[in-house]
Amino acid sequence: MASNVEAPESWYLALLGFAEHFRTSSPPKIRLCVHCLQAVFQFKPPQRVEARTHLQLGSVLYHHTKNSELARSHLEKAIPQFEDVKFEAASLLSELYCQQNLVDSAKPLLRKAIQISQQTPYWHCRLLFQLAQLHTLEKDLVSACDLLGVGAEYARVVGSEYTRALFLLSKGMLLLMERKLGEVHPLLTLCGTIVENWQGNPIQKESLRVFFLVLQVTHYLDAGQVKSVKPCLKQLQQCIQTISTLHDDEILPSNPADLFHWLPKEHMCVLVYLVTVMHSMQAGYLEKAQKYTDKALMQLEKLKMLDSSPILSTFQVILLEHIIMCRLVTGHKATALQEISQVCQLCQQSPRLFTNHAAQLHTLLGLYCISVNCMDNAEAQFTAALRLTTHQELWAFIVTNLASVYIREGNRHQELYSLLERINPDHNFPVRRFLRETLKMSNAEDLNRLTACSLVLLGHIFYVLGNHRESNNMVVPAMQLASKIPDMSVQLWSSALLKDLNKALGNTIDAHEAAQMHQNFSQQLLQDHIAACSLPEHNLISWTDGPPPGQFQAQNGPTTSLASLL
């Protein structure tokens, strides 16, 4: 009699063992794994075993095959069953629904699972995170924030301060995205206290600190406070160094609600490089930005060989977006164009990535068009970007660049005035006062590029007004700052001004030196201009609609005028 009781157990374990062996083979033998799991049903197993097998089959088919209909059918059979099975099945099935663009089927499924999982802390928290993420992807940040608030309160009640902090930090991140700064401050203060007071696994504690500090740093950078952010950024860099020396101890937390982690430490490392790049770029340390971008991209290449996580491609695109702007400033247009093409390729592989970055991509192409003096294309790119964004800061950035296109074209006064009206309806202040205010603000926060641009523009105004001494006082430091950044267009502009200034002041030797500098910068820009316009990728400037093109025809040579560029 005993052997009959043991029999189903042993056949079940044997089939399960074979299935797992085939699944973890290198390469995985998924067809054989599925056969083993399907064989379980031949033995008319108990209900619990049947439910778990449906879940396992659904999971294997979802993760390893394209047969999503069969995966869906197995997961739907697992849902009405036992608690340990139904929550995992609901989580997987809602993922599958989202993949099939059936978001409206995923939401009620998750809501129902959240409702009935309150006695199972791990699954209750996980499902709340999952539904909040779903709302975030749909840009419904209010519903996402509400769910994260519910999660934070639940975690507090079940005694998990760690997961409470994760919920609150996630909510803080969304509030930052929504620009609800009044709510962000108290929330970050509370998070800071919870993180510092929590005593637990050192890696978990440090990863909470990284999350907290990343939010603080991006909050400062959003406000353009490049100088004020330095202590926070330094703490963040020290924190990531600490994490890299800690070992991942496989000590399972005693509280099941603590079974979460924010990001793998390798991903955190890339993220810290990324915010460092953002800081260097805003501060105008472009060589430093380039150094950290190279490090981050190398690490990403290594990680992507083993890890298909979509966040890695997002990091890669954001890094490339920053380094492209650096290249355009430092006068490396050909390299910038090739990197824009890389962003196009990454966006081709992921429709979601393209949706989130299409406006930025057209904006970068617009900036490239300005740099090679293709003003019609620049206008078309910026117009396409405006059509694709609702983001306030990006909108303002695009509109100001479009205004600069109208100014350069010289005959677009009506469009320019209506655009300026949209940017700043209140223009009663004199321009020079604006520039002095800009100079004061950029100086206070070490915004080197903004300082250099303000100085050279003020210098130009004083030169036109015939105030040569005051002009010289502006242009000389502008030139010094521009060469430190290095900003090629400000160097070109400053050297031209210095040449004219020194000529007007009768300083023949200095005028000759400035003319020589201007000639050198012009030559560098000219060579790079020819190289960029000759690349097949230069055809991207004509793309203004739909997904990015895959193939590029070779160019016969530059097709743009260089006169106003130099």
Disulfide bonds with the S-S distance in Angstrom:
none
